[in-house]
Amino acid sequence: MNLETLREILPVDGLCASAALACGSVAAVVVWKWVLHRGVQRKMNEARQWRDRSLKQMERVVLKFKQKSPGVQTESILSLPLVKLAEKLQEETLSPESVLYAYISRALEVTQEVNCVTDFIHGCEEQLQGIRKQKEKGLLYGIPVSIKDHIGCKGHISTCGLVHYLGKVEEDDSAIVKVLKKQGAIPFVKTNVPQSMINYDCSNPIFGQTLNPLNHKKSPGGSSGGEGALITGGGSILGFGTDVAGSIRLPSSFCGLCGLKPTGHRLSTLGLASPIGGMKSVTATIGPMARDVDSLVLCMRALLCDELFHLDPSVPPIPFNEELYNNSDPLRIGYYEDDGYFQPSPSMRRAVRETKHLLQAAGHMLIPFVPPRLDYAVDELFTRGLFSDGAANLLEKFKGDIIDPNVKSQVSCYSIPILLKKILAFILKPVYPRIARDLNALCGVGSVKSLWNHHVAVATYRAEFIAEWRKRKLDVILCPALGPAFNEGYPGKLFAATSYTNLYNVLNFPAGVVPVSTVTSADDEKLKYYRGHYGDPWDKRFKKAVEGAVGLPVSVQCVALSWQEELCLRLMKEVETVVHERRTTI
């Protein structure tokens, strides 16, 4: 169409008006995006100012206490294990005030080093006065407790590392916080998470990157990474994280802590914020993190109480089973060193092998075990289940937000249109079959009918796994925990490496990690020959992720059947004991 014809159709003033309208529309879009961006920046700045005021308040209350009680020996308090500290508080040879302010002071020092605290729960001082009026001292009387960012606490914001949640102040405590308070514990800080929490680094655009206290070039793990960093740094003695793919176990592994992922609904998740609320194919749970197994045991004893069962009737009223935990009969322990999906690092393999020998020497029976159809479980059940909606709900929470560099590769991948994902998966299948399967799984289930079929597939696989377990008459399983700590930025590029942990979210089995060793120079040397099972970009990336880790902790994972947290904790305690005995005899 030439200009003359166009003039015949539209008068000149119409053309000018159309051009002006187009230019105006473009300008309006640009202005609108600028306004939205300014709004995002304003919300983030307000959140940071809140955090900064919280830290200043922590400084003031600590200074006030030190002026009032100059003779308190904080280092001796901080050196006590949780069980011993609880005893001294019960006996009143230590005051809750001295313990709380010792940990507030130390938490300040740790966060100044590694940036792990995002909020001070200022109501802890008021609670401190209130616990003295309680008729009975709970099992956690006077124990300061840290909680992950998205665990609801009245008067505070659960950000999930996303602008989407900023400004939404919690109107009530979550069920777990209420139970903690009933048992005399004092929640005093909230800790950092990766943006959206579907990542196992610990960085978001609001509060920034949390560092690993053991090596600042390494990630503390995630998504409960702020908890891992704070407890490892000595700024908390008991913390709470959540876990949908390994988010309690991974930071525990990376930071050298003990962490327990219970069976779903053994503890209440009422009052927790989530960017993937409604996802039921993979079970998310809440659980404790601490420096030793005894701390986890005391915590579970305290939480599995009438108050919990009353607050959340969906939690089965099953108190802590002392008989199961204290049983001293030899265990039948299934074990594997390699899940077949991601080749373990040399230190991961060695940790399981050495622990296996120590447990055998202690009188336990160790039986080889191979998880059935692991590729299928990871790709079709975990990945397709977690992103059953094609990641639509998750991506919606990122709208208008600034994407953190550590999750950018994940968000970019999830944002690829489903049809294009399927085409890419088809093209990549002959060359990189594992990556192709992952891409295909990220397309989700596609329909309600397919979602129902997926739920059936999970139940069928769980029955198959339990049948293999029963065939070998196993009590528990010993297997690798992902590690050592990754170099910063790599967790977001290796989400599929959670295969060692996410399997037990699909199965909904309790699983915990225990540190057993540290990376040796021999491990580092063997890493040079690491090739992986597929020789694809993920394997090459994994090798780079774990480089430079000599001296960092290496853990193992302990697993039991659903509702048998006590048996899982018993194996964890057995592992901790045999490892400690080996160290004391060397």
N, C-alpha and C positions, 0 to 999 in steps of 0.2 A: 504494500500500500504506500503510494507516494504522498508527499506533503499536501499537494492540491486536493487529492481525494479526501485526506484527513480533514482538511479545512471545510470541505463540503459537508462532511458528517458532523463535525463539531465546530462551532464558531471559535474564532481566535480567543475571545474572552473565556470560552469554556476550556480551551486548552490551558490557558494561563491558570485558570482556577484549579484544574486537575493537577497541574504541576505544583501549584502552591499547596494543595491538599496533601499531595504525596510528600513534599518536603516537610510539611507540618507534621505529618504522621511519623516520619522518620525522627524528626526532632523530638516529638512527644515520647517516642519509645526510648530514645537516648536519655531524655530527662527522667523518665520513669525508672529506668535502670539505675541512673545515678542516685535518685531518691531512695530506691530499695537498698543500694549498696551503702549509702550513708546511714540508713536505718540499721543495717546489719552491723556496721562499724560502731554505731552508737550503743547498740545492745551489748556488743562484746566489750566495749570500753567500760560500760556500767558493771558488767560481770567482773572484770578485772579490778575495778575500783572496790567492789564488794570484797573480793579476795584480799586485796591489799589492806583494807580496813580490818578484815578478820585477823590477818597476821599482826597488825599493829595492836589489836585488842589482846592477842595472845601475849605479845611482849609486855603489855601493861599489867596483865593479871599475874604474870610470872614475876615481874619486878616487885609488885605489891606484896606477893607471898614471900619473896626472898627478904624483903625489908622487915616483914612481920616475923619470919622464922629463919633467921640467918644460919642457924646451926644444922639445918637438915642436910644429910649426906645423900645427895641425889645419885651419885655414881653407884653407891651400894644398893639403892632401890632399883636402878636400871639394870643392874647385873643379876638380879634374882629371876629364876625361871617362873613362869606363870603359877604353877602349882604351889611353889614355896611362897610366892608373893600373896596368893590367895589365903594361905594358912596364916601368915603374919597379919593380914587385914582382919581375918576372922578372930584372931587372938587379941587384936587391938594393940599389937606391939608396933604396928605401923598405922598411921592415920590415912584415911582416903585422901585428905587434902595434900599431904606430902607426896603421895604417889601420883595423883592427878597432875600437880604442878611440875613434878619431875618430868613427866612424859610430855606435857605441853612445852616445856623448855627444850627438851630434846627434839621434839617434832619440829620446832622452829629451826633448830640447827640443821636438821636433815633436809628440810624443804629448801633452805637457803642454798644447800649444796646441790640437790637433785630435782627440785621443783615438783614435789609430789602432793602437797596439801593444797586444796582448793577452797576450803571453807572451815571456819572455826564454829563449832556448835556451842554458841555462847550460853545456851541453857544448861550446860554441864555444871556451871557454878551453882545455879539454883538447885539442880538435882543433887549436888553434893550435900547441900543442907538437908534435902528431903530424905536421903537414904538413911540418915541417922534416926529418923522417926519411924522407919519401917519396923513392924513388930518382929519379923524374922529376917535374918541376914540371908540373902540369896547366895547361891554357890559362887557367883561372880561379884560378890560384895566389894565395892571400891575399885574394881578393875577398870582402867581406862581402855576404851575400845575405839578403833578407827573403822569407818565404813566407806565403801565404794560410793562414788558420786551419785549413782542413780538409785540408791537405797533411800526411800523417803524418810525425811525428818522434818517435823513440823516447823514452819517458819523459814525453811531453806529450799533452795532450788536444786532439782535433779536435772542436770544439763545434758547428760549422755554425750557431752562434747559437741553438742549441736546448738546452733542459734535458735532452731525451732522451739526448744524448750525454755529458752531464757525468758524470765519474767513470770514464769508459772511457779509461784511459791506454794509449797506443800501445805495443805490445811491440817494434816494429821501425820502422826508417825506411822511408818510401816509396821506390820505385825512383828517383824523380827526385832525392830528397835524397841517396841513395847515390851516384848519378852525379855530382852536384855536388861531394860530398866527394872523390870519386875524382879530379876535375879540380882539386882544391885550393881550391874555394870554401868559405866558412865561413857556413852558415846561422846567423843570430844572433837573429832575432825572428820571431814570428808576428803576423799583422795581422788586423784586425777585418773582419767580414762582416755583411750583413743577416740577419735571422732566417730560416733555411731556405735562404738564398742564391737563392731563386726570386724575386728582386727586385733592382732596380738602384739602390737607395739604400744606406745603410750604417749600419744601426741594429738593435740587438737588446736584449731586456730584461736580458741578463747584463752586457754591457759598455757599453751605451749608444750614443749617436749619434757617428759620426765626421764631422767637418766638412771642407769643402773648404778647403785652405790659402790658395787664391787669393781666396776670398770665403766667410766663415763662414755666410752666409745660404743658400749653395748646397750641393747634395749633391756629394760627391766621385765619385758614380757607384757602381756595384756590378755583380756582387757582390764583385769584387776591389777594393772601395773603400778598404780600409785600406792596401792596396799603393799605390793611386794617390795617396792623401794623404801617405803616408810618403816616397815617391820624390820627389813634387813639392816637399815641404817640405825635401828635402835629407838626410833621415834614412836613405836607402838608395840605392845606386847601381844595383842590379839586383834585381828582384823577380819572383815567380812568382804568377800568377793562374790561374784556370780559366774556361772559357767554354762555355755551353750556349745562350745567346741573345744574347751580346754582353758577357759579364762581364769580359773583358779589354779589349775595345775601348771600352766605354762609360766606365769610369773613366779610361782613357787619353785619351779625347776630352774628358771633363769637366775633367780636370786638366792637359791640355796635354802629354801624354807620347806616346811611341811604344810600341805594343803589338802583339804578333803572336799570332793564333789559328791554330795549325798545323792541318793535316789530322788528323782523328782517328787515333790510334795512330802518328803520326810520333814522338811522345814518349809515354812510359809514364804511365798513370794508376793503376798498381798502388799500393795503400796510401793512396788518397784516400777520405775519408768522403763519403757522399752521402745526402741524404734521399729521393732518387728512384732509388736503385740498382735496376738491372733495366730501366730505360727505355732502349730501343734505337732508337726511331724518329728521334730527333734526336741528333746526335753531340756529346758533351761532350769538351773537350780541355783540356790544360794548356799554358801558354805564358809567355814572358817579357814583362816591362814595363821600360822604361828611358827615359832622357832623349833618346837619339838612336838612329838606325837602326844605326850601327856597333856599338853595344852589343848589339843583338838578333842581329846577324850573328855576333859573337864568341861569344855564348851558344849559338847553334845549332851552330856549328862544334864547340864543346866538348861539347855533349850528345849529338850524333849520333856516338857512339863505340862501340867494342867492348863496353865495360862495360854500356852501355844495352841493346845487343842480346843480351847474355848474361843480364842480369837479367830481361828481359821478352822471351821469344821471339815474342810476338805483335806486337812492333814490327818492321816490315820492316828488314833490315840495310842501310839506304841512308845512307851518309855524306853530309856536306854537299857539294853539287855546286858546286865553285869555278868551273868553266867556265860553268855556267848563270848564276851570280851576276855574274861579271866580264865577261860578254859585253857589248860596246859597240854592237851593231847597234841601229838605231832600232826602237822597239817599236810594235806595232799595238795601240792602247789603246781599248777600248770605254768609253763613258762615259754616265752619265745623272745628271740633277740632281734627279729626283723619281721615287720608286718607285710613285706612284699610290695608295698605301695611306694614308700620312700625308704631307700637304703639308709640305715642308721649311721650316724657319725661314728668314728672309731670309739669315742669315749662312751657313747650310748650303749654300744654292743658290749664293751668291756664291763660297764657298770652292772648289766644284767648277769653276765657270765660270772663275775666275781661274787655277786650277791647270791647267786644260785649255789655256788660252792660253799659259801659261809652258812647258808640255810641247811644244806645237806649235812654239813659237819655238826650242826646243832640238832640233828635228828629228824628233820622234816623230809618228806618224800617229794622229789622234784620230777615232774612228768612233762615231756615235750608236748606242746600244744600249738596247733596252727589255726588261727581264726579263719572260719570258712568264708570263701568268696569276698575277700576284703575289698578288692577293686569295686565290686558291685555295691558293697555296703557304703563305701566312701562316696562314690560318684552318684549312684542312683538313689540311695536312701538318705545320706547326709546332705550332699550338695543340692540335689533336686528337692529334697524336703525343706531345707533351710530357706531356699529361694523358690518355694513352690509357686509363688506369685510372679516369678520372673524378676524378683527384686523390686517390684513396683512400690510397695510400701516403704521400703528402705530408701529408695531414690527420692520418694516424695519428701522425706525428712531433710534431704540435702538441698531442696529447692531454695534458691536465693542465698544459700550459704557459701562461704569461702571454703574450698576443698583443701584439706590438709595434704601436704606433699606425701605423707606416709600412707594415705589411703587413696591417692589419686589413681594409681594403676587399677585398684579394685573397682572404684566408682566408674572409671572409663570402660572397664570390661563389662560391668553390670549394665551400663547405659547403651551398649550396642543393641540395635533392634533385634528381636528374636529371630526373624528370618535370616538376617545377616549372620547371627551366631550359628545358626544351623548350616549355612553355606560354608562358613569358616571351618566348622567342625568336620564337615564332609571333606574339604580340601586338606585339612591337617591330619586326618585319620591315618593315612598310610605312613606319614613321616613322624608325627608326634601323637600317637594314639591316646596317651594319658591326658594331654592338654585338650585334645579333641573331645574326649569323653566329658571332661570338666565343662567345656563350653556348651556342649549339648545339654548337660544337666542344669546349667544356669538358665536355660529357657523355661524352667519350671514345669508344672504338670499340665497346664493348658485348660483344664476344665474341672468342675466340681466332681464329675464322675471319676476323672483321673486322680483327683485328690483322695477320694475314698479308696480307690485301688492302691494308691501309694500307702495309705495307712494299713491296709491289709498286707502289703508287701513288707512293711516294717515288722508287723506282728509275726508274719511267717518266718522272717529272717531271725527274729529273736528266739522263736521256738527252735529253729535249726541250730542256733548257737548254743542254746541251753542243752539240747540233745547231745551235742558234741561234748559239752562240759560234763553232763551226767554219765556219758559213756566211759569217761576216764575217772569218774568218781572224784572230781576235784572239789576242794573247799574254796580255793582262791586262785588268782592268776598273778604272776609276776611278769612284767613286760617293760619295754623302754618308755621313758618320758622324753619328749623332744628336748634337745639341748646339744651343746651348751648354749648360753645366751647368744642370740643373733646380734650381728652388727646392726646399728640403727638403719632403719629404712627397708630392711629385708623382709620383715614379717608380712607387710602388705603385698609383697611380690611373691610370697610363698604361702598363701592361705591354705592350700591343699596339703601342706606339710603337717597340718594338725591331724592327719590320719591316725596317729598314735593315740590321740586323746578323743577325737570326735566320735570314734567308734562306740565309746561307752556312753555318749549322749544319745546316740541312736538306740542303743540297747537299754538305756536307762538303768545302768548298773552303777553302784557307788564305786568311786575310784579316787585314790589319793597318791600323792608323790612324797618321797623321802629322799633327801640328799645322801649319797653314799660315798662319793669320791670327788676328786677334782681332775680337771684335764691335765694330762702329763705331756711332756715333750715328745714321748713316744707316740701318743695319740696324734699330736700335731704332725709328726713325721708321716704317720699312716694316712693322714688326711690328704697328703699330696697325691696319693694313688686312688683317691675316691673317684668313682665313675658314676655311681647311681645305677638303678635298675633299668632306666630307659635311655640314658645318655642324651636327654632332651634339655632345653634351656632351664627347666626347673632344677634338674640335677646339678647343672653347672652353677646355678644361683645358690643352691643349698651349700655347696662347698665353700663359696665365698662368704656366705652368711655366718658360718661357724668358725671362720679363720680367726687366729689371734686370741684364743681363749685359754691359753695355758694358765692354770691356777684357779680357773673359775669352777663353780660347783657342777656336779653331774648327779642326776637323780634317777630313781627307778619308779615305776608306777605299780601300784597294788590295786587289785580289783576283786570284788565279791559280787554275788548275785543280788538282785533288787531286795531292798529292805534289810540288808545284812551289813549295815555300816559298821557294826561292832566287830564283825569278822574282818572287814577291810582294815579297820583300825588295829586289830590284833596282828595282822600280817605286817602292817606298817611298823608297829612296835617291835615285832620280832626282827625286822630288817634293821631298824635303828639300833637295837641291842647288839646284834651280831657285828654290825659295822663298828660300833663303839668299842666292843671287846677287842676287835682286831687292832684298832688304833692304840688301845692302852697296852697291848702286848708287844707292839713293834718298838 
